[in-house]
Amino acid sequence: MMKYFFRSFKNNILARSVILSMPIIGITRIVFVILSVSIYAIAFRNASHLFLSFIPIVLGMIWIIGIMLDQLWFANVIFFAFIVCTCMGFIFQANQMDMIIGFLSSLIVWDLDHYISILRSVSWIENRNALVFRHLKSLMVTITSSVFLLILSKMIQISLHLVVAVALAAGAILSIRWLSSSIPGHIKE
Amino acid sequence: MSRSKFIILLLFFIIILGFGTRNRGILSLALPLIIYLGYALFFFKTTEDIVIHRSIQPLRGDQSTLFNISLTIKNQGNSIGIIRIHDNLPEGLEIVQGYPDILTSLPNGKNIQLNYSVRGRRALYNFKGITLSTYDPLVTIRSIKFQNSEGKFYILPDSSRLKKINILPKQTQLFTGVVPSRAGGQGVEFYGVREYQFGDSLPRINWKITSRQGDRLYTNEYRQERVAEIRIILDARARVESASTSISIFEHSVMAATSIADTLIREGNQVGLLIYGKYLDITQAGYGKIQRERLIRALSRASPGYSPVFNKLDYFPARFLPMESQIILISPLEIDDLRPLLSLGSRGYHVIIVSPDPIRFRMTSGEGENQMSPYIRIARLERRMLFSRLLRAGIVVFNWDTSQNLDQIIGRKGMELRPYPLRVIP
């Protein structure tokens, strides 16, 4: 296992040089992993859940190893684990704003992980910098609007009857189903 | 799992957990994911109006030739933010220069040129089309489309130039050629003596016999030289194939078939080809440069294969061969090929076999057993026995050590082929 790990690590030195050729993405990923982990850890510690504060640290370390090994499935698994961490934070009364910032940071890392894997799978990228900046711009737009809407949702508080809440949940699930069916992805001839 | 589906699963998880725990904070986590997916869906654009033009230069060449492939892709529809264009290369090609895929943006009316050079082994390479993957700006949603853009080129088999192939078929064609026929007339090789007939050329009178007989004149007759109808049969059965890491014995068989076909066509003969393997690939007999091209192209696309019907030579379709014609079989041979070959000889076909030696081939390629191994010795004995029985039936066999030049084996001085040879050559 260790042998495989070190061989993978060595083989990925070349791959990592691609990250260096795109330092914005490379540095951003690492910075946001650290940011996310620190926010979660501090939030859990402030909420007097010292044991829980170690979980994001371990997850962050695994994610950084995943980035080094260029294993994409790490990103999906750890991102899901971070979402579970956030949910635990909400349940255990940790600071909500910290949880949301931690979650958004992990969303950025997860997005960049996938983006860089697509860039690596292609042998030639035309106008690489323009494409990277366009992606980062789109990402920033979504994150900024998310932050804005989240702040808005904190300000506006509506109390709902259980029946209305269930109806809303059903509506949300149905609309997500509709959304998933409308996403293209099949091969056309 | 695609990213969009993963996000949808996360949304399900968050919504169910949020409503389950009645926690507003958890529910609020769905917002960034919905915005993320919504943004991707809103800005995702695809187009049906992409025109592709493929050019390949040259369309035929040998294994050292560099084939330049150029793809021009023009978008005549919606502007696309991110598109991946991937040319699906046929198997067996090695990219020497350039790239067959690109990630770029493709605004309306923009042209993209994709140039690359490839090299490969002998085969017919067919390009089917290219894969176009269109992405949204966040690269979350992908639409994959396969677009036809056909093209093909041949990598021709290697061949060695043979000086001459001596054949003596039972039947020859009408036209003058270089194959000695079984009839007297104009020619070079002595055929016999007959009584002088009015119109015979005077220098051809055999004065010795005339003086001995006294009362009549006698003239020499020479073997007429005609063109012959020849069928080359290439054995492409998977069971006779023996491959090393670099080259297979089948490649040697193809090379031999190409060299023989080329030489026979150059001599003006009518040559046809039958590739006996996974199926019967028949090239009808013909003359000239066009026929040579047809044969070489058929040999380019030949590959060994398995068929339960054609696994043995027992079902060899002799009806495709003209009666008493010359057959050149190129095959490493198996021990159970004896009976069908004897049957072919007994039907009046004049059969020559060029047999690349699989035992020697495996030993020279470094994969075989020790030369003194009992397996090798038994295999050799079997092969020798097979050859001796073929020879007794009047079938000429060239046992070809593939490390030697084919011309050295076939064109060896003094190895004139006769219908009833006495030994295996060499």
Interface residues (C-beta under 8 A of the other chain):
Chain A: N76 F80 I83 T86 C87 F90 I91 Q96 M99 I100 F103 L104 L107 D111 H114 Y115 I118 L119 V122 S123 W124 I125 E126 N127 A130 L131 R134 H135 S138 L139 V141 T142 I143 S145 S146 L149 L150 S153 K154 A165 V166 A169 A172 I173 I176 L179 S180 S182 I183 P184 G185 H186 I187 K188 E189
Chain B: M1 S2 R3 S4 K5 F6 I8 L10 L11 F12 F13 I14 I15 I16 L17 F19 T21 R22 N23 R24 G25 I26 S28 L29 A30 L31 P32 L33 I35 Y36 L37 Y39 L41 F43 F44 T46 G81 I82 R84 Y99 P100 D101 I102 L103 T104 S105 I112 Y135 P137 L138 V139 I141 R142 S143 I144 K145 F146 N148
